[in-house]
Amino acid sequence: PRGIRGVAGLTRATRYGSIAGYHARADEEICLLVQVETKEALQHIEAIAAVDGVDGIFIGPADLAASMGHPGNVGHKDVKAAVIDAIRRIRAAGKPAGILSLDSELMNAAVEAGSIFTAVDVDAAILLRGARELVRKWKGA
């Protein structure tokens, strides 16, 4: 809410205009999460965490893997190590850390390392699994 931007009154954030005084107090209630998804950004986690207004940092393993020279290979040992190190550094900087991955081993390690907001699946993947199950059910295996 700080800065210059449109201030539409009938958005989802305002519950379509039903939250009295929303604009006056939005800055106090909004959580700003930034994404760290490159090898270069990893080098600056502490500086990113220190930016006024940043409430937490989300690690994006897929883009990070590509940035590290391992596109499509989130499970690469160097990528996993970088993700876990990043989460620990974010927490040491006093900010909550988060992650999204479909790799359950990585997710468990991330939670152990201190991930606070941990997305355990992806909406598109959930939809795809459901669609495939319907196809299987109606057309047979």
Kinemage of the C-alpha trace (Angstrom):
@kinemage 1
@onewidth
@group {chain A} dominant
@subgroup {mainchain}
@vectorlist {calphas} color= white
{ca pro a 1} P 0.000 0.000 0.000
{ca arg a 2} L 2.964 2.387 0.344
{ca gly a 3} L 3.925 4.183 -2.811
{ca ile a 4} L 1.904 5.237 -5.789
{ca arg a 5} L -0.599 2.815 -7.278
{ca gly a 6} L -4.265 2.357 -7.940
{ca val a 7} L -6.510 2.026 -4.906
{ca ala a 8} L -9.540 0.170 -6.201
{ca gly a 9} L -12.224 -0.181 -3.561
{ca leu a 10} L -13.963 -3.333 -4.773
{ca thr a 11} L -11.109 -5.839 -4.764
{ca arg a 12} L -10.803 -9.243 -3.142
{ca ala a 13} L -8.373 -7.725 -0.583
{ca thr a 14} L -11.154 -5.424 0.648
{ca arg a 15} L -13.659 -8.280 0.552
{ca tyr a 16} L -15.203 -6.372 -2.298
{ca gly a 17} L -15.618 -3.176 -0.340
{ca ser a 18} L -16.987 -4.743 2.821
{ca ile a 19} L -14.017 -4.062 5.148
{ca ala a 20} L -14.547 -0.681 6.779
{ca gly a 21} L -11.397 1.437 6.936
{ca tyr a 22} L -9.382 -1.010 4.827
{ca his a 23} L -7.291 1.606 3.033
{ca ala a 24} L -6.418 3.432 6.243
{ca arg a 25} L -4.950 0.341 7.902
{ca ala a 26} L -3.917 -1.923 5.019
{ca asp a 27} L -0.232 -1.096 5.416
{ca glu a 28} L -0.316 -2.455 8.980
{ca glu a 29} L -1.931 -5.728 7.920
{ca ile a 30} L -0.387 -6.672 4.585
{ca cys a 31} L 2.445 -9.184 4.550
{ca leu a 32} L 5.100 -8.651 1.878
{ca leu a 33} L 6.876 -11.821 0.831
{ca val a 34} L 9.636 -11.681 -1.760
{ca gln a 35} L 10.950 -14.558 -3.836
{ca val a 36} L 14.612 -15.548 -4.066
{ca glu a 37} L 14.977 -17.652 -7.185
{ca thr a 38} L 18.467 -17.061 -8.572
{ca lys a 39} L 22.016 -17.954 -7.642
{ca glu a 40} L 22.827 -14.234 -7.501
{ca ala a 41} L 19.928 -13.471 -5.153
{ca leu a 42} L 21.138 -16.195 -2.767
{ca gln a 43} L 24.287 -14.154 -2.227
{ca his a 44} L 22.181 -11.255 -0.954
{ca ile a 45} L 19.675 -12.965 1.351
{ca glu a 46} L 20.730 -11.038 4.441
{ca ala a 47} L 20.489 -7.719 2.581
{ca ile a 48} L 17.096 -8.683 1.146
{ca ala a 49} L 15.858 -9.678 4.603
{ca ala a 50} L 17.012 -6.305 5.964
{ca val a 51} L 14.916 -4.278 3.503
{ca asp a 52} L 12.289 -2.295 5.382
{ca gly a 53} L 8.867 -3.736 4.695
{ca val a 54} L 9.993 -7.231 3.684
{ca asp a 55} L 8.146 -9.612 5.991
{ca gly a 56} L 9.480 -12.926 4.704
{ca ile a 57} L 11.385 -14.644 1.921
{ca phe a 58} L 10.171 -17.457 -0.280
{ca ile a 59} L 12.684 -19.732 -2.019
{ca gly a 60} L 11.734 -20.886 -5.526
{ca pro a 61} L 13.610 -24.162 -6.089
{ca ala a 62} L 12.684 -24.680 -9.760
{ca asp a 63} L 13.948 -21.306 -10.955
{ca leu a 64} L 16.886 -21.564 -8.578
{ca ala a 65} L 17.827 -24.927 -10.100
{ca ala a 66} L 17.809 -23.387 -13.578
{ca ser a 67} L 19.869 -20.439 -12.363
{ca met a 68} L 22.414 -22.859 -10.894
{ca gly a 69} L 22.788 -24.703 -14.210
{ca his a 70} L 20.427 -27.576 -13.367
{ca pro a 71} L 17.194 -26.742 -15.224
{ca gly a 72} L 14.436 -29.217 -14.457
{ca asn a 73} L 16.509 -30.859 -11.731
{ca val a 74} L 15.280 -29.494 -8.405
{ca gly a 75} L 16.537 -32.710 -6.818
{ca his a 76} L 20.180 -31.986 -7.650
{ca lys a 77} L 22.242 -32.158 -4.464
{ca asp a 78} L 23.677 -28.655 -4.981
{ca val a 79} L 20.204 -27.174 -5.436
{ca lys a 80} L 18.862 -28.908 -2.342
{ca ala a 81} L 21.870 -27.768 -0.315
{ca ala a 82} L 21.399 -24.180 -1.527
{ca val a 83} L 17.699 -24.209 -0.634
{ca ile a 84} L 18.342 -25.525 2.882
{ca asp a 85} L 21.203 -23.068 3.430
{ca ala a 86} L 18.994 -20.209 2.236
{ca ile a 87} L 16.196 -21.161 4.626
{ca arg a 88} L 18.619 -21.288 7.543
{ca arg a 89} L 20.084 -17.898 6.609
{ca ile a 90} L 16.638 -16.321 6.272
{ca arg a 91} L 15.678 -17.598 9.712
{ca ala a 92} L 19.010 -16.396 11.168
{ca ala a 93} L 18.203 -12.959 9.722
{ca gly a 94} L 15.004 -13.005 11.765
{ca lys a 95} L 12.530 -13.475 8.928
{ca pro a 96} L 10.169 -16.332 8.139
{ca ala a 97} L 11.205 -18.515 5.228
{ca gly a 98} L 9.011 -20.377 2.792
{ca ile a 99} L 9.227 -22.844 -0.060
{ca leu a 100} L 7.097 -24.633 -2.636
{ca ser a 101} L 8.160 -27.941 -4.123
{ca leu a 102} L 6.768 -31.284 -5.163
{ca asp a 103} L 9.892 -33.040 -3.815
{ca ser a 104} L 8.805 -34.461 -0.441
{ca glu a 105} L 12.393 -35.118 0.654
{ca leu a 106} L 13.268 -31.474 0.029
{ca met a 107} L 10.087 -30.308 1.735
{ca asn a 108} L 10.849 -32.322 4.866
{ca ala a 109} L 14.402 -30.978 4.964
{ca ala a 110} L 13.086 -27.439 4.444
{ca val a 111} L 10.677 -27.757 7.366
{ca glu a 112} L 13.481 -29.123 9.541
{ca ala a 113} L 15.653 -26.162 8.473
{ca gly a 114} L 12.946 -23.718 9.543
{ca ser a 115} L 10.539 -23.182 6.663
{ca ile a 116} L 7.481 -21.455 8.126
{ca phe a 117} L 5.164 -21.182 5.129
{ca thr a 118} L 5.558 -24.424 3.253
{ca ala a 119} L 3.437 -25.073 0.177
{ca val a 120} L 3.160 -28.844 -0.066
{ca asp a 121} L 1.648 -29.056 -3.532
{ca val a 122} L 0.936 -26.997 -6.625
{ca asp a 123} L -2.571 -26.089 -7.748
{ca ala a 124} L -1.890 -27.066 -11.359
{ca ala a 125} L -0.431 -30.424 -10.268
{ca ile a 126} L -3.470 -31.111 -8.081
{ca leu a 127} L -5.776 -30.291 -10.995
{ca leu a 128} L -3.760 -32.478 -13.376
{ca arg a 129} L -3.829 -35.466 -10.997
{ca gly a 130} L -7.586 -35.093 -10.603
{ca ala a 131} L -8.121 -34.833 -14.347
{ca arg a 132} L -5.957 -37.895 -14.996
{ca glu a 133} L -7.889 -39.842 -12.360
{ca leu a 134} L -11.186 -38.919 -14.043
{ca val a 135} L -9.854 -40.024 -17.412
{ca arg a 136} L -8.635 -43.276 -15.905
{ca lys a 137} L -11.967 -43.845 -14.183
{ca trp a 138} L -14.073 -43.206 -17.283
{ca lys a 139} L -11.829 -44.599 -19.988
{ca gly a 140} L -10.119 -47.316 -18.002
{ca ala a 141} L -6.425 -47.798 -17.281
